Amino acid sequence: MAREAGKATTGKGKTWRKEWGNLGGYLFIAPLVLMWLIFGAYPYFRGLLIALQDYRLLDAQTWSPFNSFNGLHNFIEMLGDKAVWQGIKSAFFLYLSWFPFTAALSLFTAVMLNRVKTNWLASVYRVLITLAWVVPLPAAMYMWTQIYEPNFGYLTYFLRDVLHIWRHTPAWTSDLFWYWPAIGLASAWKGFGYYMLLFLLGLYNIPRDLYDAARVDGANGWQQFRYVELPGIRNIMLLFLVTNVGFLGAGTVEMMTFTAGPGDIYTTLALYSWRVSFEGATRLGYGAALALFAGLINLGLVTIVFKTLRSEKA
């Protein structure tokens, strides 16, 4: 009987320690869960709720969802809003102005750097090329406004007064012909160093044996690029596409810096959402609905990229 009582007591002790250990684990992660609920879950939930409200930033009576809930009215309104469709069109043009050039330039630069055999020289090139990426975006865009300034800008002075190519004063950011190339060049200069580094990391992970085998087979530089390097960085290229295919949320800083063109006809959807939310009537609810709409489209684009360009596991 004593042995049985001892075993029962020992079993209860183990059960108690196990339960206390589980409770201690929950208490240990409780602060992290609380922080996630406050700074992660709540903002997402509140943002979705604001998109279903007639929330006006300067009208305190509309802050409560019980006073301003309007269901899907914001989304129905945007279907007939011409500025929304113009914003999608402008965002697409902005995407085309920089993405193809950036992709080609980043990949070309990475391939060339990968073939530099002198380590210190390759390091110098990497630092110089990625300097533009380190510069904060607002500062970089301000620098380009000084270059594009129509009267006294550096590029204007060089082409008009030094080379005498221009007889008039070119307004790079307001002329219909030059607007998108000007912004695309500035955006490509800012971002291509980062993407070059991304491609370069992928190239560095390609086994050198593959290059040696290609040389033994008589492959030239182009054939090495096509059959060795491109297949070796397919996962990096997928990452590059996924991180840039969501173009509807981009363009706010560029449009605010260079202006949105003649008559604001090049206002992107992201900039229009910002203006609706914080200018004029400050319709934050409608602006949140526009942002959610753009986010859903971007999610769909990312899904299409994954479905069509699914790569093998690394």
C-alpha positions as CSV (number, residue, x, y, z in Angstrom):
1,M,0.0,0.0,0.0
2,A,2.8,2.4,0.9
3,R,4.5,1.7,-2.4
4,E,1.3,2.4,-4.3
5,A,0.7,5.6,-2.3
6,G,4.3,6.7,-3.1
7,K,3.8,6.0,-6.8
8,A,0.6,8.0,-6.8
9,T,2.3,10.9,-5.1
10,T,5.2,10.8,-7.5
11,G,2.8,10.7,-10.5
12,K,1.0,13.7,-9.2
13,G,4.3,15.5,-8.7
14,K,5.3,14.8,-12.3
15,T,1.9,16.0,-13.6
16,W,2.1,19.2,-11.5
17,R,5.6,19.9,-12.8
18,K,4.6,19.3,-16.3
19,E,1.6,21.6,-16.1
20,W,3.7,24.3,-14.4
21,G,6.3,23.9,-17.1
22,N,3.7,24.4,-19.8
23,L,2.3,27.5,-17.9
24,G,5.8,28.8,-17.6
25,G,6.3,28.5,-21.4
26,Y,3.1,30.4,-22.0
27,L,4.1,33.1,-19.6
28,F,7.5,33.3,-21.4
29,I,6.0,34.0,-24.8
30,A,3.1,36.1,-23.5
31,P,4.9,39.5,-23.9
32,L,5.7,38.6,-27.5
33,V,2.1,37.6,-28.2
34,L,0.9,40.8,-26.6
35,M,3.3,43.0,-28.7
36,W,2.1,41.2,-31.8
37,L,-1.5,41.8,-31.0
38,I,-0.9,45.5,-30.3
39,F,1.5,46.3,-33.1
40,G,0.6,43.7,-35.7
41,A,-2.9,42.3,-35.5
42,Y,-4.7,45.4,-34.3
43,P,-3.4,47.7,-37.1
44,Y,-4.4,45.2,-39.7
45,F,-7.8,44.7,-38.3
46,R,-8.3,48.5,-37.8
47,G,-7.1,49.2,-41.3
48,L,-9.7,46.8,-42.8
49,L,-12.4,48.3,-40.6
50,I,-11.5,51.9,-41.7
51,A,-11.9,50.8,-45.3
52,L,-15.5,50.0,-44.5
53,Q,-16.2,53.4,-42.9
54,D,-16.8,56.9,-44.0
55,Y,-13.8,57.8,-41.9
56,R,-12.8,61.5,-42.1
57,L,-9.5,62.4,-40.4
58,L,-10.7,65.8,-39.2
59,D,-14.2,64.8,-38.1
60,A,-14.0,63.0,-34.8
61,Q,-17.6,61.8,-35.0
62,T,-16.6,59.5,-37.9
63,W,-13.8,57.8,-36.1
64,S,-16.1,55.3,-34.4
65,P,-17.3,52.5,-36.7
66,F,-20.7,52.7,-35.0
67,N,-21.2,56.2,-36.5
68,S,-19.6,55.9,-39.9
69,F,-19.8,52.3,-41.0
70,N,-20.8,52.2,-44.7
71,G,-20.0,48.7,-45.7
72,L,-18.9,48.3,-49.3
73,H,-19.8,51.8,-50.3
74,N,-16.2,53.0,-50.7
75,F,-15.4,50.1,-53.1
76,I,-18.6,50.8,-55.1
77,E,-17.6,54.4,-55.4
78,M,-14.2,53.7,-56.7
79,L,-15.6,51.7,-59.6
80,G,-17.0,54.9,-61.0
81,D,-14.0,57.1,-60.0
82,K,-12.0,58.0,-63.1
83,A,-9.0,59.0,-61.0
84,V,-8.7,55.4,-59.8
85,W,-8.4,54.0,-63.3
86,Q,-6.1,56.8,-64.3
87,G,-4.0,56.0,-61.2
88,I,-3.7,52.3,-62.3
89,K,-2.7,53.4,-65.8
90,S,-0.1,55.8,-64.4
91,A,1.3,53.2,-62.0
92,F,1.7,50.8,-64.9
93,F,3.6,53.4,-67.0
94,L,5.8,54.2,-64.1
95,Y,6.6,50.5,-63.7
96,L,7.5,50.3,-67.4
97,S,9.7,53.3,-67.2
98,W,12.1,51.7,-64.8
99,F,11.6,48.0,-64.4
100,P,12.9,46.6,-67.8
101,F,15.9,48.9,-67.8
102,T,16.7,48.2,-64.1
103,A,16.4,44.4,-64.6
104,A,18.7,44.4,-67.7
105,L,21.2,46.8,-66.2
106,S,21.4,44.9,-62.8
107,L,21.8,41.5,-64.4
108,F,24.4,42.8,-66.9
109,T,26.4,44.5,-64.2
110,A,26.3,41.5,-61.9
111,V,27.5,39.2,-64.7
112,M,30.4,41.6,-65.5
113,L,31.4,41.9,-61.8
114,N,31.3,38.1,-61.4
115,R,34.0,37.8,-64.1
116,V,36.4,40.3,-62.4
117,K,39.1,38.1,-61.1
118,T,40.9,40.7,-58.9
119,N,39.2,40.6,-55.5
120,W,40.1,44.1,-54.4
121,L,39.0,45.6,-57.7
122,A,35.7,43.7,-57.6
123,S,35.1,45.1,-54.0
124,V,35.7,48.7,-55.2
125,Y,33.2,48.2,-58.0
126,R,30.6,46.8,-55.7
127,V,30.9,49.7,-53.2
128,L,30.7,52.3,-56.0
129,I,27.7,50.7,-57.6
130,T,25.7,50.3,-54.4
131,L,26.4,53.8,-53.1
132,A,23.2,55.0,-54.9
133,W,21.1,52.4,-53.1
134,V,22.5,53.6,-49.7
135,V,21.3,57.2,-50.3
136,P,17.8,57.7,-48.7
137,L,15.1,57.8,-51.3
138,P,13.8,61.4,-50.6
139,A,17.4,62.7,-50.7
140,A,18.1,60.9,-54.0
141,M,14.9,62.2,-55.6
142,Y,15.8,65.8,-54.4
143,M,19.2,65.4,-56.1
144,W,17.5,64.4,-59.3
145,T,15.2,67.5,-59.1
146,Q,18.4,69.6,-59.2
147,I,19.5,67.7,-62.3
148,Y,16.2,68.1,-64.0
149,E,15.4,71.7,-63.0
150,P,14.3,73.3,-66.3
151,N,16.1,76.6,-66.0
152,F,19.3,76.0,-64.0
153,G,19.5,72.2,-63.7
154,Y,22.8,70.4,-64.4
155,L,21.4,68.4,-67.2
156,T,19.7,71.4,-68.8
157,Y,22.9,73.4,-68.6
158,F,25.0,70.7,-70.0
159,L,22.7,69.9,-73.0
160,R,21.7,73.5,-73.7
161,D,24.8,75.6,-72.9
162,V,27.7,73.2,-73.3
163,L,26.7,70.8,-76.1
164,H,24.1,73.2,-77.6
165,I,21.7,70.4,-78.3
166,W,18.7,72.2,-76.9
167,R,17.7,75.5,-78.2
168,H,14.8,75.8,-75.7
169,T,14.5,75.0,-72.0
170,P,13.4,71.4,-71.6
171,A,10.9,70.8,-68.8
172,W,11.9,67.2,-68.1
173,T,9.2,66.5,-65.5
174,S,6.3,68.4,-67.2
175,D,6.9,67.6,-70.9
176,L,4.7,64.7,-72.1
177,F,7.5,63.1,-74.1
178,W,10.2,63.3,-71.5
179,Y,8.2,62.8,-68.3
180,W,8.3,59.0,-67.9
181,P,11.9,58.5,-69.2
182,A,13.1,61.1,-66.7
183,I,11.5,59.5,-63.7
184,G,12.4,56.0,-64.9
185,L,16.1,57.0,-65.2
186,A,16.1,58.4,-61.6
187,S,14.3,55.3,-60.2
188,A,16.6,52.9,-62.0
189,W,19.7,54.8,-60.8
190,K,18.4,54.5,-57.2
191,G,17.5,50.8,-57.2
192,F,19.7,49.0,-59.7
193,G,22.7,48.7,-57.3
194,Y,20.6,46.7,-54.8
195,Y,19.3,44.3,-57.4
196,M,22.8,44.0,-58.9
197,L,24.0,42.9,-55.5
198,L,21.1,40.4,-55.3
199,F,22.0,38.9,-58.7
200,L,25.7,38.9,-57.8
201,L,25.1,36.8,-54.6
202,G,23.2,34.3,-56.7
203,L,26.1,34.1,-59.2
204,Y,28.7,33.7,-56.4
205,N,26.8,30.6,-55.3
206,I,27.1,28.8,-58.7
207,P,29.8,26.1,-58.3
208,R,33.0,26.9,-60.2
209,D,33.0,23.3,-61.5
210,L,30.2,24.3,-63.9
211,Y,32.2,27.1,-65.4
212,D,35.2,24.8,-65.8
213,A,33.1,22.2,-67.5
214,A,31.6,24.8,-69.8
215,R,35.1,26.0,-70.8
216,V,36.2,22.5,-71.5
217,D,33.2,22.0,-73.8
218,G,34.3,25.2,-75.6
219,A,31.5,27.5,-74.4
220,N,32.0,31.2,-75.0
221,G,30.9,34.0,-72.6
222,W,27.4,34.2,-74.0
223,Q,26.9,30.4,-73.8
224,Q,28.2,30.4,-70.2
225,F,25.6,33.1,-69.4
226,R,22.8,31.2,-71.1
227,Y,23.5,27.7,-69.9
228,V,25.3,28.2,-66.6
229,E,24.5,31.5,-65.0
230,L,20.9,32.0,-66.0
231,P,19.8,28.6,-64.7
232,G,21.9,29.1,-61.6
233,I,20.1,32.3,-60.5
234,R,16.5,31.3,-61.5
235,N,15.5,31.5,-57.8
236,I,17.0,35.0,-57.5
237,M,15.2,36.1,-60.6
238,L,11.9,34.8,-59.2
239,L,12.6,36.8,-56.0
240,F,13.3,39.9,-58.1
241,L,10.0,39.6,-60.0
242,V,8.0,38.9,-56.9
243,T,9.4,41.8,-55.0
244,N,8.7,44.2,-57.9
245,V,5.5,42.9,-59.5
246,G,3.3,44.8,-57.1
247,F,3.6,48.1,-58.9
248,L,0.3,49.6,-57.8
249,G,1.7,50.6,-54.4
250,A,4.7,52.4,-55.8
251,G,5.3,55.9,-57.0
252,T,4.3,58.1,-54.1
253,V,7.7,59.6,-53.5
254,E,8.5,60.0,-57.2
255,M,5.2,61.7,-58.0
256,M,5.4,64.0,-55.0
257,T,9.0,65.0,-55.9
258,F,8.7,65.5,-59.6
259,T,5.0,66.5,-59.6
260,A,2.4,64.4,-61.4
261,G,2.8,65.9,-64.8
262,P,0.7,68.3,-66.7
263,G,-2.7,68.6,-65.1
264,D,-1.9,65.7,-62.6
265,I,-2.7,63.2,-65.4
266,Y,0.1,61.0,-64.1
267,T,-1.0,60.7,-60.5
268,T,-0.5,57.0,-59.5
269,L,-3.0,55.1,-57.5
270,A,-0.8,55.2,-54.4
271,L,-0.4,59.0,-54.6
272,Y,-4.1,59.4,-55.2
273,S,-4.8,57.3,-52.1
274,W,-2.5,59.5,-50.1
275,R,-4.1,62.7,-51.4
276,V,-7.6,61.5,-50.7
277,S,-6.6,60.5,-47.2
278,F,-4.6,63.6,-46.1
279,E,-5.6,66.5,-48.3
280,G,-8.9,68.3,-48.8
281,A,-11.7,66.4,-47.1
282,T,-9.2,63.9,-45.6
283,R,-11.4,60.9,-46.5
284,L,-9.2,58.3,-44.7
285,G,-11.8,55.6,-45.2
286,Y,-11.9,56.0,-48.9
287,G,-8.1,56.2,-49.0
288,A,-7.8,53.0,-47.0
289,A,-10.2,51.3,-49.4
290,L,-8.1,52.4,-52.3
291,A,-4.9,51.0,-50.6
292,L,-6.7,47.7,-49.9
293,F,-7.8,47.5,-53.5
294,A,-4.3,48.0,-54.7
295,G,-3.0,45.5,-52.2
296,L,-5.4,42.8,-53.4
297,I,-4.4,43.4,-57.0
298,N,-0.7,43.2,-56.1
299,L,-1.4,39.9,-54.3
300,G,-3.0,38.6,-57.4
301,L,0.0,39.6,-59.5
302,V,2.4,37.9,-57.1
303,T,0.2,34.7,-57.2
304,I,0.4,34.8,-61.0
305,V,4.2,35.1,-61.0
306,F,4.4,32.1,-58.6
307,K,2.1,30.0,-60.7
308,T,3.8,30.7,-64.0
309,L,7.4,31.0,-62.9
310,R,7.5,28.4,-60.2
311,S,11.1,27.4,-59.6
312,E,12.7,24.3,-58.1
313,K,13.6,24.4,-54.4
314,A,17.1,25.5,-53.8
